[in-house]
Amino acid sequence: MNETEFKASALDLLKASLGYKSNVRDELLTIIVSGVIEELTSEKGILLDSNNSSHLMFVVDLSAFRYENKGGNVMPRNLEYRLRNLIIKFGGGSIE
């Protein structure tokens, strides 16, 4: 799966996770997904594997958190723990 397909899959899963069936919020959700991927690759240095379902689900879960909290809350421990593991195991690159 390439980067475009990865983002499209993340968007579809995010919409399902949030319970949205229409395309009304697609623009905002797409920007959030892209921002999360950019942050993980550029700022955190994580080499995202587009064929790794746990990477896809982390992008979806973090995007859902960002959407639902509008940046106002502290990241939940489960997301923080998963992020640390991604940095340790996959640090040093960008999406394949």
PyMOL commands that set and color helices and strands:
alter all, ss='L'
color gray80, all
select helices_A, chain A and resi 3-18+26-43+53-69+77-90
alter helices_A, ss='H'
color red, helices_A
deselect
rebuild
show_as cartoon
